[in-house]
């Protein structure tokens, strides 16, 4: 599970590390400013974890309101689903509901080939370009 850090925007408060939504909620509830007031706003920073979870966090735009969905995706999604999300949202700019998102809802297909030539040949073989006339 990735480790995140909640950095308060208020300079009179200290941040904390967390690795789950529950951990965040408990620590945020107990966190106080220098004069005892509750800390309300945090910047969420990715600290440690797998590279794919870092890329997922960047594409997700992790913040206080979206960490629950992010942790759920990290825990439940396979790597190929994370890649689909990263491409669809992080690269292509699709929008999503952080509490109810499924990578399969994005129209992204991943092809595992060694070259663009191999990809083109595969697409022709699968008929993705329709009928191609011969040059005879």
CORFENTA-V870549 format. One record per residue. D_LAST is the distance of its C-alpha to the last C-alpha in whole Angstrom. Layout:
# CORFENTA-V870549
D_LAST ; D_LAST
This chain:
# CORFENTA-V870549
58 ; 58 ; 61 ; 62 ; 65 ; 66 ; 68 ; 70 ; 70 ; 74 ; 75 ; 78 ; 76 ; 74 ; 71 ; 70 ; 67 ; 66 ; 63 ; 63 ; 64 ; 67 ; 68 ; 67 ; 70 ; 72 ; 73 ; 72 ; 75 ; 77 ; 76 ; 79 ; 79 ; 82 ; 84 ; 83 ; 81 ; 78 ; 75 ; 72 ; 69 ; 67 ; 64 ; 62 ; 61 ; 58 ; 60 ; 59 ; 56 ; 52 ; 50 ; 48 ; 51 ; 52 ; 48 ; 49 ; 53 ; 51 ; 49 ; 51 ; 54 ; 56 ; 60 ; 63 ; 62 ; 58 ; 59 ; 60 ; 56 ; 55 ; 57 ; 56 ; 52 ; 53 ; 55 ; 52 ; 49 ; 46 ; 45 ; 41 ; 43 ; 45 ; 42 ; 40 ; 44 ; 44 ; 40 ; 41 ; 44 ; 45 ; 42 ; 40 ; 44 ; 44 ; 48 ; 49 ; 52 ; 54 ; 56 ; 53 ; 50 ; 47 ; 44 ; 42 ; 42 ; 40 ; 37 ; 36 ; 33 ; 34 ; 31 ; 32 ; 29 ; 30 ; 27 ; 25 ; 22 ; 23 ; 24 ; 21 ; 19 ; 22 ; 22 ; 18 ; 19 ; 22 ; 20 ; 22 ; 19 ; 18 ; 15 ; 12 ; 9 ; 6 ; 4 ; 0
